Amino acid sequence: KYINIEFNYQYDTRDVYKDPLKGSLFEVSTGYSKSLSSNTSDVSHFNISFQKFFLLESKYLHEPVFSYQIYTLLKFPDFNQLPIHEYEYLGGEDYVRGYDSFSLDQYNIENSNIFYNHFELQSTILKKKDYGKIEFGVDGLLFLNSGIGSKRIDTFSLDNLLVGYGFGFKFFITGPPPISLMFGFNPYGQSYTHIEN
């Protein structure tokens, strides 16, 4: 029961939209949700993101691409006043892979504010090819993710830093966006499988 107003600005120099080889994407987004109930608070958010892609030269890899992202998300009011659909989960497929989104007590997973970054190396394993009525291809990835979450803007702390790393595969199939199967690990000896699109 909210009325939402959203604003999004993107500056995109990537050469391919779904699977970029080089270029960058800068994005700013902000929004305001007016509550229609007296029991819940109005919600505002602001996020800013920058991604950069570099096509590398290699004798052993086919079109290897290195990329990184820096991302910040801030929400108002404080976490304890937000409706449940506004919660953010720092660990899991959306941000830091190698964690379970539901490990709420073990790590600082459930938040409303996030600083996040990632580094990825992606290369073609099976080049995209048209097999009649379907196009199919597979890329391999290595990744390193890290992020800090907080329930209030003034309580960010390096003590809450999560780091995840691992490898995965990105499947390109005609129709839907690429589907990724990621195998993430964390410094605590745990591993999780993440399916993303």
Summary of the structure (lengths in Angstrom):
residues: 197
radius of gyration: 18.6
end to end distance: 28.2
largest distance: 63.1
contacts: 576
relative contact order: 0.15
helix: 6%
strand: 60%
